[in-house]
Structures are given as structure tokens and as C-alpha cells.
Amino acid sequence: MNPEQKPSVEQVFGMMRKTMGSVPSAIEKAVAVDEGLLYEHLHSRAYAMPNEGALDEETRTLIYLASALAASSKACIQAMANKARMQGIAPEKVLETVRIVRFALATKVLGDAEPVFEALLKK
């Protein structure tokens, strides 16, 4: 990000309020401690989700929500729930995303338990 093109903190916060309804408190606190964290976060976002990316914004939000759920990131879950609401994503799509994550995590438990199943089979 070129320093001449760098938006102000308030401009970034304004964009967050517009797209997510609020600024995540973790972001506000991070900026109060080290403003550079905000710009690094913006740089990472641009890398992960470029303007001309292959996915539409709704799909990105649902993937981000799924990842946040799987990682148990409460701040990101709240931010993406807010963003999904602000984008008008159909509740059915949000709930299906939650169900997919639930299924993936249940499947992970079965996969992780393979050594347990093997031990039980060796009576």
C-alpha cells in the first residue's frame, strides 16, 4: 500500500461500519496500540480478496463465516454475521453455511478418532 494512497483510520472505520455495521472492537483496540496493524490487516485482506477476484462478495462472506466458525473466532463470527446481515444474504444460506461447518467438524472428530477405532477392533 502506497503511503500517499493510505486511507485514514477513520476512513477505514467508516468503510467497516458501512459493510459490517460496526468496527470490531479488536480492530479498534489494535489500532489504539499500533495503527500499523490496521494497515497490515488491510494489506492481507487485499491479498486474500482482491477487487477482481474469482468469487463474488456473498460467497466470500460465507466462506469467511465458515472459516471463523471452524476456528472458533468469536470476533470474526460476529463481524461476518453482521456483514451477512448488511449484505442481505438469505438466512437459508447463512444457516446452510453453519450446517456445513457443523458437519465438517463432526467428520473431523470421526477422522481424528481413527486410532481409537483401530484399537477397539484389535480386541
MDTraj code that builds the backbone (N, CA, C; nanometers):
import mdtraj as md
import numpy as np

residues = "MET ASN PRO GLU GLN LYS PRO SER VAL GLU GLN VAL PHE GLY MET MET ARG LYS THR MET GLY SER VAL PRO SER ALA ILE GLU LYS ALA VAL ALA VAL ASP GLU GLY LEU LEU TYR GLU HIS LEU HIS SER ARG ALA TYR ALA MET PRO ASN GLU GLY ALA LEU ASP GLU GLU THR ARG THR LEU ILE TYR LEU ALA SER ALA LEU ALA ALA SER SER LYS ALA CYS ILE GLN ALA MET ALA ASN LYS ALA ARG MET GLN GLY ILE ALA PRO GLU LYS VAL LEU GLU THR VAL ARG ILE VAL ARG PHE ALA LEU ALA THR LYS VAL LEU GLY ASP ALA GLU PRO VAL PHE GLU ALA LEU LEU LYS LYS".split()
xyz = np.array([
    [0.0839, -0.1170, 0.0000],
    [0.0000, 0.0000, 0.0000],
    [0.0887, 0.1237, 0.0000],
    [0.0704, 0.2068, -0.0959],
    [0.1483, 0.3293, -0.1112],
    [0.1074, 0.4289, -0.0024],
    [0.2042, 0.4892, 0.0717],
    [0.1692, 0.5832, 0.1787],
    [0.0806, 0.6982, 0.1328],
    [0.0978, 0.7460, 0.0079],
    [0.0139, 0.8544, -0.0416],
    [-0.1309, 0.8093, -0.0613],
    [-0.1515, 0.6819, -0.0832],
    [-0.2849, 0.6293, -0.1081],
    [-0.3485, 0.5715, 0.0180],
    [-0.2766, 0.5723, 0.1280],
    [-0.3240, 0.5099, 0.2506],
    [-0.4432, 0.5877, 0.3064],
    [-0.5573, 0.5189, 0.3270],
    [-0.6724, 0.5872, 0.3855],
    [-0.6474, 0.6133, 0.5343],
    [-0.7178, 0.7102, 0.5873],
    [-0.7057, 0.7374, 0.7304],
    [-0.7763, 0.6269, 0.8090],
    [-0.7443, 0.6198, 0.9355],
    [-0.8103, 0.5221, 1.0223],
    [-0.9610, 0.5448, 1.0194],
    [-1.0033, 0.6697, 1.0264],
    [-1.1475, 0.6994, 1.0253],
    [-1.2126, 0.6581, 0.8932],
    [-1.1406, 0.6724, 0.7813],
    [-1.1955, 0.6268, 0.6532],
    [-1.2128, 0.4751, 0.6534],
    [-1.1143, 0.4039, 0.7062],
    [-1.1232, 0.2573, 0.7138],
    [-1.2382, 0.2179, 0.8053],
    [-1.2468, 0.2831, 0.9210],
    [-1.3553, 0.2529, 1.0142],
    [-1.4915, 0.2826, 0.9505],
    [-1.4996, 0.3887, 0.8723],
    [-1.6235, 0.4216, 0.8023],
    [-1.6623, 0.3118, 0.7043],
    [-1.5644, 0.2603, 0.6321],
    [-1.5905, 0.1504, 0.5392],
    [-1.6374, 0.0262, 0.6149],
    [-1.5751, -0.0009, 0.7297],
    [-1.6160, -0.1169, 0.8098],
    [-1.7590, -0.0997, 0.8606],
    [-1.7917, 0.0201, 0.9055],
    [-1.9283, 0.0447, 0.9527],
    [-2.0290, 0.0267, 0.8391],
    [-1.9902, 0.0691, 0.7194],
    [-2.0796, 0.0576, 0.6037],
    [-2.1002, -0.0888, 0.5636],
    [-1.9938, -0.1684, 0.5664],
    [-2.0042, -0.3068, 0.5187],
    [-2.0414, -0.4070, 0.6269],
    [-2.0069, -0.3754, 0.7551],
    [-2.0333, -0.4716, 0.8623],
    [-2.1236, -0.4169, 0.9723],
    [-2.1621, -0.2918, 0.9619],
    [-2.2487, -0.2340, 1.0621],
    [-2.1757, -0.1748, 1.1817],
    [-2.0522, -0.2183, 1.2034],
    [-1.9724, -0.1674, 1.3156],
    [-1.8262, -0.2028, 1.2918],
    [-1.7409, -0.1434, 1.3731],
    [-1.5983, -0.1768, 1.3703],
    [-1.5755, -0.2810, 1.4796],
    [-1.5184, -0.3963, 1.4465],
    [-1.4907, -0.4952, 1.5512],
    [-1.4056, -0.4337, 1.6625],
    [-1.4417, -0.4608, 1.7860],
    [-1.3711, -0.3998, 1.8987],
    [-1.2236, -0.4385, 1.9002],
    [-1.1905, -0.5591, 1.8544],
    [-1.0494, -0.5995, 1.8491],
    [-0.9703, -0.5095, 1.7549],
    [-1.0319, -0.4684, 1.6443],
    [-0.9659, -0.3789, 1.5494],
    [-0.9461, -0.2419, 1.6140],
    [-1.0494, -0.1920, 1.6797],
    [-1.0369, -0.0623, 1.7469],
    [-0.9235, -0.0636, 1.8497],
    [-0.9164, -0.1697, 1.9272],
    [-0.8132, -0.1803, 2.0304],
    [-0.6748, -0.1967, 1.9680],
    [-0.6662, -0.2741, 1.8604],
    [-0.5373, -0.2933, 1.7934],
    [-0.4844, -0.1603, 1.7411],
    [-0.5732, -0.0805, 1.6820],
    [-0.5335, 0.0497, 1.6283],
    [-0.4859, 0.1428, 1.7399],
    [-0.5514, 0.1359, 1.8544],
    [-0.5111, 0.2206, 1.9675],
    [-0.3701, 0.1863, 2.0156],
    [-0.3305, 0.0614, 1.9997],
    [-0.1985, 0.0162, 2.0429],
    [-0.0948, 0.0337, 1.9329],
    [-0.1343, -0.0012, 1.8078],
    [-0.0404, 0.0040, 1.6953],
    [-0.1198, 0.0207, 1.5660],
    [-0.1277, 0.1434, 1.5179],
    [-0.2030, 0.1751, 1.3967],
    [-0.1569, 0.0921, 1.2771],
    [-0.0292, 0.0551, 1.2760],
    [0.0246, -0.0240, 1.1659],
    [-0.0446, -0.1580, 1.1498],
    [-0.1008, -0.2128, 1.2586],
    [-0.1723, -0.3402, 1.2497],
    [-0.2935, -0.3296, 1.1571],
    [-0.3591, -0.2142, 1.1593],
    [-0.4745, -0.1940, 1.0723],
    [-0.4329, -0.2003, 0.9261],
    [-0.3234, -0.1341, 0.8932],
    [-0.2801, -0.1307, 0.7538],
    [-0.2267, -0.2664, 0.7084],
    [-0.1649, -0.3396, 0.7977],
    [-0.1215, -0.4760, 0.7642],
    [-0.2438, -0.5649, 0.7408],
    [-0.3463, -0.5438, 0.8224],
    [-0.4708, -0.6198, 0.8067],
    [-0.5360, -0.5883, 0.6713],
    [-0.5371, -0.4613, 0.6339],
    [-0.5919, -0.4219, 0.5033],
    [-0.5125, -0.4833, 0.3889],
    [-0.3809, -0.4852, 0.4048],
    [-0.2947, -0.5453, 0.3025],
    [-0.3273, -0.6943, 0.2876],
    [-0.3432, -0.7637, 0.3996],
    [-0.3762, -0.9068, 0.3966],
    [-0.5132, -0.9300, 0.3342],
    [-0.6084, -0.8416, 0.3649],
    [-0.7408, -0.8551, 0.3061],
    [-0.7344, -0.8407, 0.1544],
    [-0.6580, -0.7417, 0.1076],
    [-0.6448, -0.7194, -0.0371],
    [-0.5794, -0.8393, -0.1050],
    [-0.4873, -0.9037, -0.0357],
    [-0.4225, -1.0223, -0.0920],
    [-0.5209, -1.1392, -0.0978],
    [-0.5954, -1.1603, 0.0097],
    [-0.6876, -1.2733, 0.0163],
    [-0.8114, -1.2528, -0.0706],
    [-0.8566, -1.1277, -0.0797],
    [-0.9812, -1.0986, -0.1504],
    [-0.9628, -0.9789, -0.2427],
    [-0.8918, -0.9994, -0.3540],
    [-0.8659, -0.8873, -0.4451],
    [-0.9950, -0.8357, -0.5097],
    [-0.9927, -0.7086, -0.5494],
    [-1.1107, -0.6482, -0.6115],
    [-1.1618, -0.7292, -0.7303],
    [-1.0723, -0.7823, -0.8079],
    [-1.1105, -0.8581, -0.9269],
    [-1.0963, -1.0084, -0.9026],
    [-1.1318, -1.0542, -0.7847],
    [-1.1192, -1.1949, -0.7501],
    [-1.2207, -1.2815, -0.8221],
    [-1.2031, -1.4115, -0.8098],
    [-1.2898, -1.5083, -0.8776],
    [-1.4242, -1.5262, -0.8071],
    [-1.4307, -1.4941, -0.6779],
    [-1.5532, -1.5157, -0.6017],
    [-1.6303, -1.3860, -0.5834],
    [-1.7616, -1.3978, -0.5784],
    [-1.8432, -1.2794, -0.5505],
    [-1.8410, -1.2512, -0.4000],
    [-1.8849, -1.1318, -0.3632],
    [-1.8755, -1.0864, -0.2235],
    [-1.9586, -1.1734, -0.1286],
    [-2.0733, -1.2187, -0.1722],
    [-2.1565, -1.3053, -0.0873],
    [-2.0840, -1.4356, -0.0562],
    [-2.0266, -1.4973, -0.1573],
    [-1.9542, -1.6219, -0.1376],
    [-1.8361, -1.6004, -0.0438],
    [-1.7656, -1.4911, -0.0609],
    [-1.6527, -1.4598, 0.0270],
    [-1.6971, -1.4487, 0.1724],
    [-1.8084, -1.3805, 0.1930],
    [-1.8595, -1.3635, 0.3290],
    [-1.8955, -1.4986, 0.3909],
    [-1.9602, -1.5840, 0.3144],
    [-1.9987, -1.7149, 0.3666],
    [-1.8758, -1.8032, 0.3938],
    [-1.7751, -1.7954, 0.3091],
    [-1.6518, -1.8709, 0.3330],
    [-1.5813, -1.8174, 0.4571],
    [-1.5766, -1.6865, 0.4694],
    [-1.5133, -1.6242, 0.5860],
    [-1.5881, -1.6648, 0.7125],
    [-1.7215, -1.6629, 0.7083],
    [-1.8020, -1.7046, 0.8223],
    [-1.7731, -1.8505, 0.8572],
    [-1.7686, -1.9360, 0.7569],
    [-1.7408, -2.0781, 0.7813],
    [-1.6030, -2.0966, 0.8448],
    [-1.5053, -2.0259, 0.7933],
    [-1.3701, -2.0357, 0.8489],
    [-1.3667, -1.9864, 0.9929],
    [-1.4364, -1.8771, 1.0193],
    [-1.4402, -1.8222, 1.1550],
    [-1.5078, -1.9197, 1.2508],
    [-1.6164, -1.9818, 1.2066],
    [-1.6833, -2.0817, 1.2902],
    [-1.5916, -2.1995, 1.3188],
    [-1.5257, -2.2495, 1.2157],
    [-1.4362, -2.3645, 1.2329],
    [-1.3185, -2.3311, 1.3234],
    [-1.2727, -2.2059, 1.3192],
    [-1.1584, -2.1643, 1.4006],
    [-1.2003, -2.1132, 1.5389],
    [-1.3309, -2.1080, 1.5648],
    [-1.3847, -2.0566, 1.6914],
    [-1.3406, -1.9133, 1.7192],
    [-1.3414, -1.8308, 1.6145],
    [-1.3029, -1.6902, 1.6266],
    [-1.4274, -1.6049, 1.6488],
    [-1.4596, -1.5816, 1.7770],
    [-1.5833, -1.5106, 1.8101],
    [-1.5915, -1.3724, 1.7450],
    [-1.4808, -1.2997, 1.7440],
    [-1.4823, -1.1661, 1.6835],
    [-1.5126, -1.1737, 1.5345],
    [-1.4520, -1.2691, 1.4647],
    [-1.4769, -1.2835, 1.3205],
    [-1.6166, -1.3380, 1.2929],
    [-1.6650, -1.4271, 1.3790],
    [-1.8015, -1.4789, 1.3630],
    [-1.9001, -1.3629, 1.3720],
    [-1.8820, -1.2775, 1.4738],
    [-1.9714, -1.1624, 1.4906],
    [-1.9615, -1.0675, 1.3710],
    [-1.8392, -1.0399, 1.3269],
    [-1.8199, -0.9491, 1.2138],
    [-1.8853, -1.0041, 1.0873],
    [-1.8703, -1.1331, 1.0614],
    [-1.9278, -1.1899, 0.9396],
    [-2.0791, -1.2080, 0.9509],
    [-2.1300, -1.2332, 1.0717],
    [-2.2753, -1.2376, 1.0908],
    [-2.3332, -1.0994, 1.0607],
    [-2.2679, -0.9958, 1.1100],
    [-2.3111, -0.8585, 1.0816],
    [-2.3021, -0.8290, 0.9325],
    [-2.1912, -0.8705, 0.8715],
    [-2.1712, -0.8422, 0.7286],
    [-2.2764, -0.9151, 0.6449],
    [-2.3060, -1.0399, 0.6801],
    [-2.4085, -1.1152, 0.6066],
    [-2.5434, -1.0439, 0.6155],
    [-2.5745, -0.9911, 0.7327],
    [-2.6987, -0.9159, 0.7512],
    [-2.6973, -0.7890, 0.6665],
    [-2.5854, -0.7160, 0.6703],
    [-2.5739, -0.5912, 0.5939],
    [-2.5823, -0.6170, 0.4430],
    [-2.5305, -0.7317, 0.3981],
    [-2.5348, -0.7655, 0.2553],
    [-2.6705, -0.8215, 0.2144],
    [-2.7548, -0.8518, 0.3111],
    [-2.8850, -0.9090, 0.2794],
    [-2.8767, -1.0532, 0.2330],
    [-2.7762, -1.1256, 0.2802],
    [-2.7643, -1.2671, 0.2438],
    [-2.8816, -1.3423, 0.3058],
    [-2.9449, -1.4259, 0.2262],
    [-3.0630, -1.5002, 0.2710],
    [-3.0304, -1.5838, 0.3945],
    [-3.1170, -1.5795, 0.4945],
    [-3.0941, -1.6590, 0.6155],
    [-3.0695, -1.8077, 0.5861],
    [-3.1366, -1.8590, 0.4834],
    [-3.1186, -2.0001, 0.4481],
    [-2.9740, -2.0299, 0.4082],
    [-2.9095, -1.9351, 0.3407],
    [-2.7699, -1.9535, 0.3006],
    [-2.6777, -1.9484, 0.4223],
    [-2.7060, -1.8575, 0.5144],
    [-2.6245, -1.8471, 0.6350],
    [-2.6393, -1.9745, 0.7180],
    [-2.7635, -2.0211, 0.7349],
    [-2.7859, -2.1443, 0.8124],
    [-2.7241, -2.2660, 0.7450],
    [-2.7300, -2.2724, 0.6122],
    [-2.6661, -2.3838, 0.5423],
    [-2.5155, -2.3809, 0.5647],
    [-2.4570, -2.2616, 0.5669],
    [-2.3141, -2.2479, 0.5954],
    [-2.2838, -2.3024, 0.7339],
    [-2.3654, -2.2669, 0.8333],
    [-2.3460, -2.3177, 0.9696],
    [-2.3571, -2.4702, 0.9722],
    [-2.4531, -2.5242, 0.9022],
    [-2.4721, -2.6703, 0.8987],
    [-2.3534, -2.7399, 0.8323],
    [-2.3000, -2.6806, 0.7277],
    [-2.1838, -2.7401, 0.6604],
    [-2.0645, -2.7431, 0.7551],
    [-2.0422, -2.6337, 0.8278],
    [-1.9306, -2.6294, 0.9230],
    [-1.9519, -2.7334, 1.0321],
    [-2.0733, -2.7425, 1.0827],
    [-2.1041, -2.8414, 1.1858],
    [-2.0734, -2.9820, 1.1357],
    [-2.1135, -3.0117, 1.0136],
    [-2.0879, -3.1437, 0.9554],
    [-1.9380, -3.1674, 0.9371],
    [-1.8667, -3.0660, 0.8887],
    [-1.7216, -3.0797, 0.8684],
    [-1.6507, -3.1070, 1.0004],
    [-1.6920, -3.0385, 1.1062],
    [-1.6281, -3.0605, 1.2360],
    [-1.6639, -3.1975, 1.2928],
    [-1.7875, -3.2421, 1.2707],
    [-1.8255, -3.3767, 1.3148],
    [-1.7450, -3.4825, 1.2393],
    [-1.7255, -3.4593, 1.1111],
    [-1.6454, -3.5509, 1.0306],
    [-1.5006, -3.5521, 1.0783],
    [-1.4489, -3.4364, 1.1185],
    [-1.3131, -3.4272, 1.1714],
    [-1.2982, -3.5149, 1.2954],
    [-1.3985, -3.5117, 1.3832],
    [-1.3924, -3.5937, 1.5045],
    [-1.3843, -3.7415, 1.4679],
    [-1.4627, -3.7845, 1.3719],
    [-1.4556, -3.9244, 1.3283],
    [-1.3178, -3.9572, 1.2713],
    [-1.2647, -3.8667, 1.1895],
    [-1.1316, -3.8890, 1.1334],
    [-1.0245, -3.8913, 1.2409],
    [-1.0340, -3.8003, 1.3369],
    [-0.9368, -3.7965, 1.4467],
    [-0.9459, -3.9199, 1.5349],
    [-1.0643, -3.9819, 1.5396],
    [-1.0854, -4.0987, 1.6251],
    [-1.0419, -4.2294, 1.5599],
    [-0.9871, -4.2227, 1.4402],
    [-0.9469, -4.3456, 1.3714],
    [-0.8572, -4.4343, 1.4573],
    [-0.7557, -4.3826, 1.5274],
    [-0.6746, -4.4698, 1.6135],
    [-0.7572, -4.5365, 1.7239],
    [-0.8596, -4.4692, 1.7725],
    [-0.9475, -4.5284, 1.8738],
    [-1.0229, -4.6460, 1.8130],
    [-1.0760, -4.6274, 1.6944],
    [-1.1492, -4.7355, 1.6276],
    [-1.0576, -4.8540, 1.6000],
    [-0.9346, -4.8246, 1.5560],
    [-0.8378, -4.9310, 1.5307],
    [-0.8092, -5.0099, 1.6583],
    [-0.7905, -4.9406, 1.7700],
    [-0.7632, -5.0076, 1.8977],
    [-0.8808, -5.0940, 1.9385],
    [-1.0020, -5.0450, 1.9180],
    [-1.1199, -5.1229, 1.9544],
    [-1.1366, -5.2468, 1.8667],
    [-1.0915, -5.2385, 1.7437],
    [-1.1030, -5.3516, 1.6502],
    [-0.9998, -5.4607, 1.6806],
    [-0.8959, -5.4311, 1.7566],
    [-0.7874, -5.5267, 1.7844],
    [-0.8138, -5.6083, 1.9103],
    [-0.9317, -5.6178, 1.9580],
    [-0.9668, -5.6934, 2.0786],
    [-0.8670, -5.7976, 2.1081],
])
top = md.Topology()
chain = top.add_chain()
for i, resn in enumerate(residues, 1):
    res = top.add_residue(resn, chain, resSeq=i)
    for name in ("N", "CA", "C"):
        top.add_atom(name, md.element.get_by_symbol(name[0]), res)
traj = md.Trajectory(xyz[None], top)
